[in-house]
């Protein structure tokens, strides 16, 4: 990607002081913001009023939708049904075994989709609550010829046992293993016959699948967390960018800030955003900003919590982030694979030019305080949030000054 030299100077609005006020309001004054909760709606209202106070001329869009309130509505039912199907196959004849096996294989496909944040087939009949996105379109100084979309989710999750420091690295082998259990169990049920050796193994796999269902349900029964890092930090970075753009707009690039709901449940906000705007904004750079409140910054080179459901950023979006890292080496920005399930998945499903910006702990390599009760404002590093906002500003400058856009054209 060719572009002119990027000015390392940034607007004063990107300093940490204002951003920490936003982090404090979201994580302390409002507090926990579970999907489809009053707290999440209060966060949306706060963003709406903050943006409207900056400019009455910017287009401000409220995008309501309904969503299930937690990820357990995807993994727990699938894992439980797979276990029950495999148990049923133990007591059936040939036809019953084939039926149970095929059902289990089908459930393995559904579980893979769940780990890619794709909507499940039964969610429409489940109890749902009100959520929504807040979208603001910030025009450039001259005619808009390019577009950057920055995405940050409003909600916060619950305390999870599986993301503790001792267990988070095992996620691919605990909750993430549901896909493999359903697939292997289904194939064995259909093809292995009545041999006792295979019956014992099939029974063990069925038990593990049922255990996975229990773990998925239990994992989401913890108390709600304040979500200072995940994701008051990302929202604060976007609000700081809005303040900077009010005074120093880009030349020819429209900046869209999308504050999404229900990311910690089923990424419904990003899915709704991509459905409505993915096609008309197909030539935009999309940057998902989450968990940027502590640690070292990175663009994510590979996402996923299941070894059978990884996803990757768009190559051209990565090139933009590489250009940002070259222009601002002081930001410490680098590419890194992360154990995460985030909104990049929904955007990449539609082949959008998307990449994720996160921060990681230098020692563990994982997201600091990810879905933990320790995710409070006391664990936030103002310098990290400031560097995240400056990364967004620099990425917008890279797009605005690129000689050719979109780069894949």
C-alpha positions in Angstrom: 0.0 0.0 0.0 1.5 3.3 -1.1 0.8 6.4 1.0 2.5 9.7 1.9 4.4 10.1 5.1 2.1 10.0 8.2 2.4 12.9 10.6 3.3 11.4 14.0 1.6 14.3 15.8 -1.9 13.5 17.0 -4.7 15.7 18.3 -4.8 16.5 22.0 -8.2 14.9 22.2 -6.5 11.5 22.1 -4.9 11.9 25.5 -5.7 9.4 28.2 -7.4 11.9 30.6 -10.7 12.2 28.7 -10.7 8.5 27.8 -10.4 7.5 31.4 -13.5 9.6 32.2 -15.4 7.5 29.7 -14.0 4.2 31.0 -15.0 5.3 34.5 -18.5 6.2 33.5 -19.1 3.0 31.7 -17.5 0.6 34.1 -18.1 2.3 37.5 -21.1 4.7 37.1 -23.1 2.4 34.9 -21.2 -0.8 35.9 -21.9 -4.2 34.4 -23.6 -4.1 31.0 -24.8 -7.6 30.2 -26.3 -8.1 26.7 -29.9 -7.0 26.5 -29.8 -5.5 30.0 -30.6 -2.0 31.4 -26.8 -1.5 31.8 -26.1 -2.1 28.1 -28.9 0.3 27.2 -27.6 2.9 29.6 -24.2 2.6 27.9 -25.8 3.1 24.5 -27.6 6.2 25.8 -24.3 7.6 27.1 -22.6 7.1 23.8 -25.6 8.7 22.0 -25.6 11.8 24.2 -21.8 12.1 24.0 -21.8 12.0 20.2 -24.8 14.4 19.9 -23.0 16.9 22.2 -20.1 16.9 19.8 -22.1 17.7 16.7 -25.7 18.0 15.8 -24.8 17.7 12.1 -23.3 14.2 12.2 -25.7 11.4 11.1 -26.5 9.4 14.3 -28.3 6.0 13.8 -29.9 3.8 16.4 -30.2 0.2 15.2 -32.3 -1.9 17.6 -32.5 -5.6 17.5 -33.5 -8.6 19.8 -30.9 -11.1 21.1 -30.4 -14.0 23.4 -28.5 -12.8 26.5 -25.7 -15.3 26.6 -23.4 -17.7 24.7 -24.7 -20.7 26.6 -27.8 -20.6 24.3 -25.5 -21.8 21.5 -23.0 -24.2 23.0 -24.9 -25.8 25.9 -27.9 -27.0 23.8 -25.7 -28.3 21.0 -23.4 -30.2 23.4 -26.3 -31.6 25.4 -28.1 -32.8 22.2 -24.9 -34.4 20.9 -24.5 -36.3 24.2 -28.1 -37.5 24.2 -27.9 -38.6 20.5 -24.7 -40.6 21.2 -26.3 -42.2 24.3 -29.4 -43.1 22.2 -27.1 -44.7 19.6 -25.8 -47.1 22.2 -29.2 -48.6 22.6 -30.3 -48.7 19.0 -30.1 -51.1 16.1 -28.3 -50.4 12.9 -30.8 -47.8 11.6 -30.9 -46.1 15.0 -27.1 -45.9 15.2 -26.9 -44.3 11.7 -29.6 -41.8 12.6 -27.9 -40.9 15.9 -24.5 -40.7 14.2 -25.7 -38.4 11.5 -27.5 -36.2 14.1 -24.3 -35.9 16.1 -22.2 -35.0 13.0 -24.8 -32.4 12.1 -24.5 -31.0 15.6 -20.7 -30.8 15.2 -21.3 -28.5 12.2 -23.6 -26.3 14.3 -21.1 -26.1 17.1 -18.4 -25.0 14.7 -20.8 -22.3 13.5 -21.4 -21.3 17.1 -17.6 -20.9 17.6 -17.6 -18.6 14.5 -20.4 -16.4 16.0 -22.9 -17.5 13.4 -26.6 -17.4 14.3 -28.1 -20.7 15.5 -31.2 -22.2 13.9 -33.2 -22.2 17.2 -32.4 -18.7 18.5 -35.5 -17.2 17.0 -37.7 -19.3 19.4 -35.6 -18.6 22.5 -36.3 -15.9 25.1 -34.7 -12.7 23.8 -34.2 -9.2 25.1 -33.8 -5.7 23.6 -30.4 -4.6 22.5 -29.0 -2.3 19.8 -26.2 -0.5 18.0 -25.4 3.2 17.9 -23.8 4.3 14.7 -22.3 7.7 13.8 -21.1 8.8 10.4 -18.4 11.6 10.6 -18.0 13.3 7.2 -14.6 14.4 5.9 -13.6 18.0 5.0 -14.2 17.4 1.3 -16.3 14.9 -0.7 -16.2 11.4 0.8 -14.3 8.9 -1.5 -13.2 6.4 1.2 -14.6 5.0 4.4 -13.2 3.5 7.7 -15.5 1.7 10.1 -14.4 1.4 13.7 -16.4 -1.1 15.8 -16.5 -1.4 19.6 -19.0 -3.3 21.7 -20.9 -1.7 24.5 -21.7 -4.7 26.6 -19.7 -6.6 29.2 -19.8 -10.3 30.0 -19.9 -12.4 33.1 -17.2 -13.9 35.3 -16.1 -17.2 33.7 -14.2 -20.1 35.4 -12.8 -21.1 32.0 -10.9 -17.9 31.5 -9.0 -18.0 34.8 -5.2 -17.8 34.5 -4.8 -21.6 35.0 -7.6 -22.6 32.7 -7.8 -20.1 29.8 -5.1 -21.9 27.8 -7.2 -25.1 28.0 -10.3 -23.5 26.3 -9.6 -25.3 23.0 -9.6 -28.6 24.9 -12.7 -27.9 27.1 -15.5 -25.9 25.5 -13.7 -25.8 22.2 -13.6 -29.6 22.0 -17.4 -29.9 21.6 -17.0 -29.9 17.8 -14.6 -32.8 17.8 -16.6 -34.8 20.3 -19.8 -34.5 18.3 -17.9 -35.4 15.0 -15.9 -38.3 16.3 -18.8 -39.7 18.4 -21.1 -39.4 15.4 -18.8 -41.2 13.0 -18.1 -44.0 15.5 -21.8 -44.4 16.3 -22.7 -44.7 12.6 -19.8 -47.0 11.6 -18.3 -48.9 14.5 -21.1 -51.4 15.1 -21.8 -53.2 18.4 -18.3 -54.0 19.5 -17.8 -53.6 23.2 -14.6 -51.6 22.8 -16.3 -49.1 20.6 -19.4 -48.9 22.9 -17.2 -48.0 25.8 -15.4 -45.2 23.8 -18.8 -44.0 22.5 -20.2 -43.9 26.0 -17.2 -41.9 27.2 -17.6 -39.4 24.3 -21.3 -39.0 25.1 -20.4 -38.4 28.8 -17.8 -35.8 27.8 -20.4 -34.0 25.5 -22.9 -33.9 28.3 -20.2 -32.6 30.6 -19.4 -29.9 28.1 -23.0 -28.8 28.1 -22.9 -28.5 31.9 -19.6 -26.6 31.8 -21.1 -24.2 29.2 -24.1 -23.5 31.3 -22.1 -23.2 34.5 -19.5 -21.0 32.9 -22.1 -18.4 32.2 -23.7 -18.5 35.7 -21.1 -16.2 37.2 -21.7 -12.6 38.3 -21.6 -9.8 35.7 -18.3 -8.0 35.4 -17.6 -4.3 35.2 -16.0 -4.6 31.8 -13.5 -1.8 32.1 -11.1 -3.5 29.7 -13.8 -5.5 27.8 -15.0 -3.2 26.5 -15.2 0.2 28.1 -11.7 0.8 26.8 -12.7 0.2 23.2 -15.7 2.5 23.5 -13.5 5.2 25.1 -11.0 5.0 22.3 -13.8 5.5 19.7 -15.3 8.5 21.6 -11.8 10.1 21.8 -11.5 9.6 18.0 -14.8 11.4 17.5 -13.6 14.4 19.6 -10.5 14.6 17.5 -12.3 14.4 14.2 -14.7 17.1 15.2 -11.7 19.5 15.3 -9.5 17.9 12.7 -11.6 16.0 10.1 -10.0 13.9 7.5 -9.7 15.1 3.9 -11.7 12.6 1.8 -12.5 9.7 4.2 -15.7 9.2 6.1 -15.2 7.7 9.5 -18.0 5.5 10.9 -18.1 4.7 14.6 -20.2 1.6 15.4 -21.0 0.9 19.0 -22.5 -2.6 19.0 -24.6 -4.6 21.5 -24.6 -8.2 22.5 -21.0 -9.0 21.5 -20.2 -11.0 24.6 -23.3 -13.1 24.0 -23.6 -14.0 20.3 -22.2 -11.0 18.5 -25.7 -10.1 17.3 -24.8 -6.4 17.0 -22.0 -6.9 14.6 -24.1 -9.4 12.6 -26.9 -6.9 12.3 -24.4 -4.2 11.3 -22.9 -6.4 8.6 -26.2 -7.4 7.3 -27.4 -3.9 6.8 -24.2 -2.1 5.8 -21.8 -4.8 4.7 -22.7 -4.5 1.0 -22.8 -0.7 0.7 -19.6 -0.3 2.7 -17.8 -3.3 1.1 -14.8 -1.1 0.1 -14.3 0.2 3.7 -11.6 -0.7 6.2 -13.3 -2.3 9.3 -11.4 -2.3 12.6 -12.9 -4.1 15.6 -11.6 -2.5 18.8 -11.9 -4.5 22.0 -9.9 -5.1 25.2 -7.4 -2.3 24.6 -7.2 -1.2 28.3 -4.1 -3.0 29.5 -1.0 -4.7 28.1 0.6 -4.5 24.7 -1.3 -3.7 21.5 -1.6 -6.0 18.5 -3.6 -6.6 15.4 -4.9 -10.2 15.6 -3.6 -12.5 13.0 -5.7 -15.5 14.0 -8.8 -15.6 16.2 -10.7 -18.5 17.8 -11.3 -20.5 21.0 -12.0 -23.8 19.2 -9.2 -25.6 17.3 -11.8 -26.4 14.6 -13.2 -22.8 14.1 -10.3 -20.4 13.6 -10.8 -17.2 11.5 -8.4 -14.6 10.2 -8.3 -10.9 9.3 -8.5 -9.7 5.7 -5.0 -9.5 4.2 -5.5 -5.9 3.0 -6.6 -4.8 6.4 -3.5 -6.3 7.8 -1.4 -4.3 5.4 -3.0 -1.1 6.8 -2.1 -2.1 10.3 1.5 -2.9 9.2 1.7 0.5 7.7 0.5 2.0 11.0 3.2 0.0 12.9 5.8 1.3 10.4 4.6 4.9 10.8 4.3 4.8 14.6 6.9 2.4 16.0 6.4 4.0 19.4 2.9 2.4 19.6 4.6 -1.0 20.0 2.0 -2.5 17.5 2.5 -6.0 16.2 0.6 -9.0 14.8 -0.3 -11.8 17.1 -2.6 -14.8 17.3 -5.1 -14.5 20.1 -7.4 -16.8 22.0 -10.7 -14.9 21.4 -14.1 -15.0 19.9 -15.1 -11.6 18.7 -16.9 -9.6 16.0 -14.3 -9.9 13.4 -15.8 -13.3 12.6 -19.1 -11.8 11.6 -17.4 -9.2 9.3 -15.1 -11.7 7.7 -18.1 -14.0 7.0 -19.1 -11.4 4.5 -15.6 -10.9 3.1 -15.3 -7.4 4.6 -11.9 -5.8 4.9 -11.8 -6.4 8.7 -9.1 -6.7 11.3 -9.1 -6.7 15.1 -7.2 -4.4 17.5 -6.6 -5.9 21.0 -4.1 -5.8 23.8 -2.5 -8.8 25.4 -0.5 -9.6 28.6 3.1 -9.8 27.8 3.7 -12.8 30.2 0.6 -15.0 29.5 -0.1 -13.9 25.9 -3.8 -13.7 26.7 -6.3 -10.8 27.1 -5.8 -9.3 30.5 -8.7 -10.0 33.0 -10.7 -11.5 30.1 -14.3 -12.1 31.4 -13.1 -11.9 35.0 -14.4 -10.1 38.0 -11.0 -8.4 38.2 -11.8 -6.5 35.0 -12.2 -3.2 36.8 -11.0 0.4 36.3 -8.2 -0.3 38.7 -6.6 -2.7 36.2 -6.7 -0.2 33.3 -3.5 1.3 31.9 -4.2 4.8 30.7 -1.2 4.7 28.4 -2.5 1.5 26.7 -5.9 3.1 26.0 -4.2 6.3 24.7 -2.0 4.2 22.4 -5.1 2.4 21.1 -6.8 5.7 20.2 -3.7 6.9 18.5 -3.6 3.6 16.5 -7.1 4.3 15.3 -6.2 7.9 14.3 -3.1 6.7 12.4 -5.1 4.0 10.6 -7.6 6.6 9.5 -4.7 8.8 8.2 -3.2 5.8 6.3 -6.5 5.2 4.5 -7.0 8.9 3.9 -3.6 9.4 2.4 -3.3 6.1 0.4 -2.6 6.7 -3.3 -5.1 3.9 -4.3 -8.2 2.8 -2.4 -9.5 0.2 -2.0 -6.1 -1.5 -2.3 -7.6 -4.7 -3.7 -9.2 -2.8 -6.7 
